[in-house]
């Protein structure tokens, strides 16, 4: 008899983590295939640190997927996903190694959708000509060249986010007794905070200014609202004392121009550099599926299963329940998926497997100069934790995590978060 076939769509943090956790908990009871358009994992969180240190991110932030997956007897197909046929339980894909490949189909018994989201820079009017960001190697290197080749002359800088269109797929879910999955105005605002702090240090070190050059903007009433009012209050007080500008309630970004930026609320800001983070939208092949919400994000319960199609899971940024679009939440979800499939295989009991998602915002950012910040909070969802710590230990934790991730081929030990929490919260 053939084993159940688990197909995982996506091989970055949430996809790789899910495949590894399924193998860890279900063992050899299943066959696993990962489909991804590229053959490497990109360690996105450390792109800003590489850029501000003047290094090319592609030299140190790519981890080989074929060998990583092969070590756990997991197959990889390098391909672009075209469609999902839920009734036939098949996925259509086109191999992406060479242009012109044919469409093929693969069958699944379990499907884990971990394709992330599409970062809609193409919806920002003027971004291609005048915008910058740090979300991938190409854009990171573009900004790095501007900073290090003399193109940037020391003028004003805007760092901010476009309006996020979340969708309705997580409505009614209660991860904490007194809470819910909130509606976010921005997809994830840890990166704008990190970029602003690290860039201010870079400006000071290179004699081009400092925090007073930078204005941080948010479409929401409060930046990084997922961190909680107490934490954000501390961050804003620190930023204000350093001289950062701050503009909230901008709504969407209307136009990016050579010398500035315009917002939906009518405000405009002068800027030589515009470092922006766009709307995060669902991939086209997910839109209109019966498992997707009104924006194309995949509907799940807090065990990461689709309520109508229990063999389908979603994790990471493509899941409606993932708010904000944060890597640490994807890791929490991958653990749940691994245990759920192991439960179906008879490898774990319900007591061991049925622990639902209780999201925690865990964010460690670089501030430049060997310092960083550490945030651990669940208050946005109805919890009672709000922790913010700054100093050298959070920076060391951020750098150590990347080294540990690569050394262990993406397998971060469960005790890692506990150790990080102790070091950041007790010793910082």
C-alpha positions as CSV (number, residue, x, y, z in Angstrom):
1,X,0.0,0.0,0.0
2,X,1.2,3.5,-0.8
3,X,1.8,6.0,2.0
4,X,-0.3,9.2,2.3
5,X,1.3,11.9,0.2
6,X,1.8,15.3,1.8
7,X,2.4,18.2,-0.7
8,X,3.8,21.4,0.7
9,X,3.5,24.5,-1.5
10,X,6.4,26.8,-0.6
11,X,9.9,26.2,0.8
12,X,10.8,29.3,2.8
13,X,10.3,29.5,6.6
14,X,6.8,28.2,7.0
15,X,7.0,25.7,4.2
16,X,10.3,24.3,5.2
17,X,9.4,24.3,8.8
18,X,6.1,22.4,8.1
19,X,7.8,19.8,6.0
20,X,10.5,19.2,8.7
21,X,7.9,19.0,11.5
22,X,5.7,16.6,9.6
23,X,8.7,14.3,9.1
24,X,9.8,14.7,12.8
25,X,6.4,13.8,14.2
26,X,4.9,11.5,11.5
27,X,8.1,9.8,10.7
28,X,8.1,7.5,7.7
29,X,4.3,7.2,7.8
30,X,4.0,9.7,5.0
31,X,5.8,10.8,1.8
32,X,6.5,14.5,1.5
33,X,7.0,16.7,-1.5
34,X,7.8,20.4,-1.4
35,X,7.2,22.6,-4.4
36,X,8.9,26.0,-4.7
37,X,9.8,28.2,-7.6
38,X,13.4,28.6,-6.3
39,X,15.9,26.1,-5.0
40,X,17.0,28.0,-2.0
41,X,15.6,29.5,1.2
42,X,16.1,33.3,1.6
43,X,16.8,34.5,5.1
44,X,14.8,37.7,4.7
45,X,15.0,39.0,8.3
46,X,18.7,39.7,8.0
47,X,18.7,41.6,4.7
48,X,18.7,45.0,6.4
49,X,21.7,44.1,8.5
50,X,23.7,43.0,5.5
51,X,22.7,46.1,3.5
52,X,23.7,48.6,6.2
53,X,27.0,46.7,6.7
54,X,27.7,47.1,3.0
55,X,27.5,43.4,2.2
56,X,25.7,41.6,-0.6
57,X,22.8,39.7,0.9
58,X,23.0,36.9,-1.7
59,X,26.4,35.9,-0.5
60,X,25.3,34.9,3.1
61,X,21.5,34.6,3.3
62,X,20.6,31.8,0.9
63,X,20.3,28.2,2.1
64,X,20.3,25.3,-0.3
65,X,16.9,23.6,-0.4
66,X,17.6,20.3,-2.2
67,X,20.3,19.1,0.2
68,X,18.4,20.4,3.2
69,X,15.2,18.6,2.3
70,X,17.0,15.4,1.1
71,X,18.5,15.0,4.6
72,X,15.0,14.4,5.8
73,X,13.9,12.3,2.8
74,X,11.7,15.0,1.4
75,X,11.4,15.6,-2.3
76,X,11.7,19.0,-3.9
77,X,10.1,20.1,-7.2
78,X,11.4,23.5,-8.4
79,X,8.3,24.9,-10.1
80,X,5.7,27.6,-10.2
81,X,2.3,26.6,-8.8
82,X,-0.5,27.3,-11.3
83,X,-3.7,26.0,-9.7
84,X,-5.2,23.8,-7.0
85,X,-8.1,21.4,-7.8
86,X,-9.7,20.8,-4.4
87,X,-12.2,18.2,-5.6
88,X,-9.6,16.1,-7.4
89,X,-6.9,16.8,-4.8
90,X,-4.3,17.8,-7.4
91,X,-1.9,20.7,-7.9
92,X,-1.0,22.0,-11.3
93,X,2.6,23.3,-11.7
94,X,5.1,24.4,-14.3
95,X,8.8,23.4,-13.7
96,X,10.7,26.7,-13.3
97,X,14.3,25.6,-14.0
98,X,14.0,26.4,-17.7
99,X,11.5,28.7,-19.6
100,X,8.9,26.9,-21.7
101,X,8.2,23.9,-19.5
102,X,5.0,22.0,-19.7
103,X,2.2,22.0,-17.1
104,X,2.2,19.0,-14.8
105,X,-0.1,17.7,-12.0
106,X,0.6,16.1,-8.7
107,X,-1.9,14.4,-6.3
108,X,-2.0,14.9,-2.6
109,X,-3.7,13.3,0.4
110,X,-2.7,16.3,2.5
111,X,-1.9,19.8,1.2
112,X,0.0,22.4,3.2
113,X,-0.2,25.8,1.5
114,X,2.8,27.9,2.5
115,X,3.4,30.1,-0.5
116,X,3.6,33.4,1.4
117,X,2.1,36.5,0.0
118,X,2.8,38.7,-3.0
119,X,4.4,42.0,-2.0
120,X,2.6,44.4,-4.2
121,X,5.2,47.0,-5.1
122,X,3.7,47.1,-8.5
123,X,0.7,48.8,-7.0
124,X,2.7,51.7,-5.6
125,X,2.6,54.5,-8.2
126,X,6.2,55.6,-8.8
127,X,7.9,53.0,-6.7
128,X,9.9,51.5,-9.6
129,X,11.5,54.9,-10.4
130,X,11.9,56.4,-7.0
131,X,11.3,53.8,-4.2
132,X,13.5,51.5,-2.2
133,X,13.0,48.6,0.2
134,X,14.9,45.7,1.8
135,X,12.5,42.8,1.3
136,X,14.7,40.8,-1.1
137,X,18.2,40.6,-2.6
138,X,17.5,42.8,-5.6
139,X,16.0,45.7,-3.8
140,X,18.4,45.4,-0.9
141,X,21.4,45.7,-3.2
142,X,19.8,48.7,-4.9
143,X,19.6,50.5,-1.6
144,X,23.1,49.4,-0.6
145,X,24.5,50.9,-3.7
146,X,22.8,54.2,-3.1
147,X,24.1,54.4,0.4
148,X,27.7,53.4,-0.4
149,X,28.4,54.9,-3.9
150,X,27.6,58.4,-2.9
151,X,24.2,58.6,-4.6
152,X,22.5,59.4,-1.3
153,X,23.4,63.0,-0.4
154,X,22.1,63.2,3.2
155,X,18.6,64.5,2.5
156,X,15.3,63.6,4.3
157,X,14.2,59.9,4.4
158,X,10.7,58.4,4.7
159,X,10.3,54.9,6.0
160,X,6.7,53.6,6.0
161,X,4.1,51.1,5.0
162,X,1.2,51.0,2.5
163,X,-2.3,50.1,3.6
164,X,-2.9,46.4,4.1
165,X,-6.1,44.7,2.9
166,X,-6.5,41.9,5.3
167,X,-9.6,39.9,4.3
168,X,-12.3,38.3,6.5
169,X,-10.9,34.8,6.9
170,X,-9.9,35.0,10.5
171,X,-13.1,36.7,11.8
172,X,-14.6,34.9,14.9
173,X,-11.4,33.1,15.9
174,X,-10.4,33.5,19.6
175,X,-6.8,32.5,20.2
176,X,-7.1,33.8,23.8
177,X,-10.3,33.8,26.0
178,X,-10.6,37.6,26.0
179,X,-9.3,38.3,22.5
180,X,-9.6,37.7,18.8
181,X,-7.6,38.0,15.5
182,X,-7.6,41.8,15.0
183,X,-7.8,43.7,11.8
184,X,-4.4,45.2,10.8
185,X,-3.8,48.4,8.8
186,X,-0.3,47.3,7.9
187,X,0.9,43.8,7.1
188,X,4.0,43.9,9.3
189,X,5.7,46.9,10.8
190,X,8.6,45.3,12.6
191,X,10.8,45.9,9.5
192,X,10.0,49.7,9.2
193,X,10.9,50.1,12.9
194,X,14.1,48.1,12.5
195,X,15.2,49.9,9.3
196,X,14.6,53.3,10.8
197,X,16.7,52.6,13.9
198,X,19.5,50.9,12.0
199,X,19.6,53.5,9.3
200,X,19.8,56.3,11.8
201,X,22.9,54.7,13.3
202,X,24.4,54.3,9.7
203,X,23.8,58.0,9.0
204,X,25.6,59.0,12.2
205,X,28.5,56.7,11.5
206,X,28.9,58.0,8.0
207,X,28.6,61.7,8.8
208,X,25.3,62.1,6.9
209,X,23.0,63.0,9.7
210,X,21.0,60.8,12.1
211,X,17.5,60.2,13.4
212,X,16.4,63.8,12.5
213,X,16.7,62.8,8.8
214,X,14.1,60.1,9.1
215,X,10.3,60.3,9.3
216,X,8.5,57.0,10.1
217,X,5.0,56.7,8.7
218,X,2.1,54.3,9.3
219,X,-1.4,53.9,7.8
220,X,-2.6,53.0,11.2
221,X,-3.4,55.0,14.3
222,X,-0.3,53.5,15.9
223,X,2.8,52.0,14.3
224,X,3.6,48.3,15.1
225,X,0.1,48.1,16.8
226,X,0.6,44.3,17.1
227,X,3.3,44.9,19.7
228,X,0.8,46.4,22.1
229,X,0.2,49.9,23.4
230,X,2.8,49.7,26.3
231,X,5.6,48.5,24.0
232,X,4.7,51.0,21.2
233,X,4.6,53.8,23.8
234,X,8.1,52.9,24.9
235,X,9.3,52.8,21.3
236,X,7.7,56.1,20.3
237,X,9.1,57.8,23.4
238,X,12.6,56.6,22.6
239,X,12.3,57.5,19.0
240,X,11.0,61.0,19.8
241,X,13.8,61.6,22.2
242,X,16.3,60.7,19.5
243,X,14.7,63.1,17.0
244,X,12.8,60.8,14.6
245,X,9.8,62.3,12.8
246,X,6.5,60.3,13.1
247,X,3.3,60.6,11.0
248,X,0.4,58.2,11.6
249,X,-3.0,57.7,10.0
250,X,-1.6,58.2,6.5
251,X,-3.9,55.5,5.1
252,X,-2.5,54.3,1.7
253,X,0.5,55.5,-0.3
254,X,-0.8,57.4,-3.3
255,X,2.3,58.4,-5.2
256,X,6.1,58.0,-4.9
257,X,8.0,60.9,-6.6
258,X,11.6,61.9,-7.0
259,X,11.5,64.4,-4.2
260,X,8.8,63.0,-1.9
261,X,5.8,60.9,-1.2
262,X,2.0,61.5,-1.1
263,X,-0.6,59.8,1.1
264,X,-4.2,59.0,0.9
265,X,-5.1,61.3,3.8
266,X,-3.8,64.3,1.9
267,X,-0.4,64.5,3.6
268,X,2.9,64.7,1.7
269,X,6.5,64.5,2.9
270,X,9.7,65.6,1.2
271,X,12.2,62.7,0.9
272,X,15.4,61.9,-1.0
273,X,15.0,58.2,0.0
274,X,11.7,56.5,0.2
275,X,12.1,53.1,1.9
276,X,8.6,51.4,1.7
277,X,6.8,48.3,2.6
278,X,3.8,47.5,0.3
279,X,0.4,45.8,0.7
280,X,0.7,42.0,1.0
281,X,-1.7,40.3,-1.3
282,X,-2.7,36.7,-2.0
283,X,-1.3,34.9,-5.1
284,X,-3.7,34.9,-8.0
285,X,-4.1,31.1,-8.1
286,X,-5.5,31.2,-4.6
287,X,-8.2,33.8,-5.3
288,X,-11.7,32.5,-5.8
289,X,-11.0,29.1,-4.3
290,X,-13.7,27.9,-1.8
291,X,-10.9,27.6,0.9
292,X,-10.0,31.3,0.5
293,X,-11.5,34.5,2.0
294,X,-12.5,37.6,0.1
295,X,-8.9,38.7,-0.4
296,X,-7.5,35.3,-1.3
297,X,-6.0,34.3,2.0
298,X,-6.6,30.7,3.1
299,X,-9.2,30.2,5.8
300,X,-8.2,27.9,8.7
301,X,-9.2,27.2,12.2
302,X,-6.6,27.6,15.1
303,X,-5.3,24.1,14.3
304,X,-4.3,25.5,10.8
305,X,-6.9,23.2,9.0
306,X,-9.5,24.5,6.6
307,X,-12.9,23.9,8.3
308,X,-14.5,22.4,5.2
309,X,-11.5,20.5,3.8
310,X,-9.7,19.1,6.8
311,X,-6.9,17.7,4.6
312,X,-5.8,21.2,3.6
313,X,-3.6,23.3,5.9
314,X,-2.3,26.9,5.5
315,X,0.7,28.4,7.3
316,X,2.7,31.6,7.2
317,X,1.8,34.7,5.2
318,X,-0.8,33.0,2.9
319,X,-3.0,32.0,5.9
320,X,-5.8,34.4,6.9
321,X,-5.1,33.8,10.6
322,X,-1.5,35.1,10.2
323,X,-1.7,38.7,11.4
324,X,0.8,40.3,11.3
325,X,2.7,38.6,8.5
326,X,5.5,37.6,10.8
327,X,8.0,34.7,10.5
328,X,7.8,33.7,14.2
329,X,4.1,33.1,13.9
330,X,4.7,30.9,10.8
331,X,7.1,28.8,13.0
332,X,4.4,28.4,15.6
333,X,1.9,27.3,12.9
334,X,4.4,24.8,11.4
335,X,4.7,23.0,14.7
336,X,0.9,22.6,14.8
337,X,0.7,21.2,11.3
338,X,3.4,18.7,12.0
339,X,1.5,17.5,15.1
340,X,-1.9,17.4,13.3
341,X,-0.7,15.2,10.5
342,X,1.1,12.9,13.0
343,X,-2.2,12.7,14.9
344,X,-3.9,11.5,11.7
345,X,-1.2,8.9,11.2
346,X,-1.6,7.6,14.8
347,X,1.8,8.8,15.9
348,X,0.5,11.3,18.5
349,X,-2.5,11.5,20.8
350,X,-5.0,14.3,20.7
351,X,-3.6,15.6,24.0
352,X,-0.2,15.8,22.3
353,X,-1.5,17.3,19.0
354,X,-4.5,19.4,19.6
355,X,-2.9,22.5,21.1
356,X,-4.4,25.4,19.0
357,X,-2.5,28.5,17.8
358,X,-2.0,31.2,20.5
359,X,0.0,33.7,18.5
360,X,2.8,35.6,20.0
361,X,4.5,38.5,18.3
362,X,8.3,37.7,18.7
363,X,10.4,40.3,16.9
364,X,14.2,40.8,17.3
365,X,15.5,43.8,15.3
366,X,18.9,45.4,14.5
367,X,19.4,49.0,15.7
368,X,22.9,49.3,14.3
369,X,26.1,49.8,16.3
370,X,25.9,46.3,17.8
371,X,22.6,46.9,19.5
372,X,19.1,45.5,18.9
373,X,15.6,45.4,20.3
374,X,13.5,42.4,21.4
375,X,9.7,42.4,21.5
376,X,7.5,39.6,22.9
377,X,3.8,40.4,23.1
378,X,0.4,38.7,22.8
379,X,-1.7,41.6,24.1
380,X,-3.1,42.4,20.6
381,X,-4.8,39.1,20.6
382,X,-6.1,39.3,24.2
383,X,-3.1,38.0,26.1
384,X,-1.3,39.8,28.9
385,X,2.4,39.9,27.8
386,X,4.2,43.0,26.5
387,X,8.0,42.9,26.7
388,X,10.4,45.3,25.1
389,X,14.2,45.2,25.7
390,X,17.0,47.0,24.0
391,X,20.8,46.6,24.1
392,X,23.6,44.4,22.9
393,X,22.0,41.0,23.9
394,X,19.1,41.3,21.5
395,X,21.5,42.1,18.6
396,X,23.6,39.1,19.5
397,X,20.5,36.9,19.6
398,X,19.5,38.0,16.2
399,X,22.9,37.2,14.7
400,X,23.2,33.9,16.6
401,X,19.7,32.8,15.4
402,X,20.7,33.1,11.8
403,X,23.9,31.1,12.4
404,X,22.0,28.4,14.3
405,X,19.3,28.3,11.6
406,X,21.9,27.6,8.8
407,X,24.0,25.3,10.9
408,X,21.0,23.1,11.7
409,X,19.4,23.4,8.2
410,X,16.4,25.3,9.5
411,X,15.8,23.1,12.5
412,X,15.8,25.4,15.5
413,X,15.5,23.5,18.8
414,X,12.3,24.0,20.8
415,X,14.3,25.3,23.7
416,X,15.7,28.1,21.5
417,X,12.8,30.5,22.2
418,X,13.0,29.8,26.0
419,X,16.8,30.6,26.0
420,X,16.3,33.8,23.9
421,X,13.5,34.9,26.2
422,X,15.6,34.4,29.3
423,X,18.6,36.2,27.9
424,X,16.7,39.1,26.5
425,X,14.3,39.6,29.4
426,X,16.5,38.8,32.3
427,X,19.9,40.0,31.2
428,X,19.3,42.9,28.9
